[in-house]
Amino acid sequence: MMRRPIYTVRMIQQDPNYVYSKRLIYIDAEMFYTTHNFSYDQKGRLYRGQYTPMSFLEESGVMIGAGILMSLRDHVDFHSSLLINYTMPVFWDRGQYSMRNMSKYGK
C-alpha cells in the first residue's frame, strides 16, 4: 500500500433524532475516491465503518476495486459484509476517456 494525500471530512449531524451524530470520511486528494467512511451514533460510539481498497490502471486512467470493493463493519450489531468486485481488462487508452469522446459517441 502506498501513502497518498488524503482529505479528511468531518460532518456533524444537526438533527438529534438522526441515527448518526457525526461521520468521518477520508478522500484521496488526487483521485477523489472515498477510502474510509466512519459513522458514529448519538452517544459518540463507532457505529459503522467502511473501507474501500482501490487500484489505478495507468494505461487507461481508471480506478478499479482491488479485489474487494468494500469491507463494511457494523460495530453495534457485530456483523460484517464484503462486496466483491470483479474487474476485466480493457484495451482502451486514456485518450478515449474524455468528455469530448463521450459527447461524440454517446447517444
KABELSUL-V409508 format. One record per helix or strand of 2 or more residues. SS is the DSSP state (H for helix, E for strand). FROM is the first residue (numbers start at 1). LEN is the number of residues. If there is no record, write none. Layout:
SS	FROM	LEN
SS	FROM	LEN
//
This chain:
E	6	7
E	20	9
E	34	8
E	46	6
E	54	4
E	62	4
E	68	7
E	79	6
H	94	3
H	99	7
//
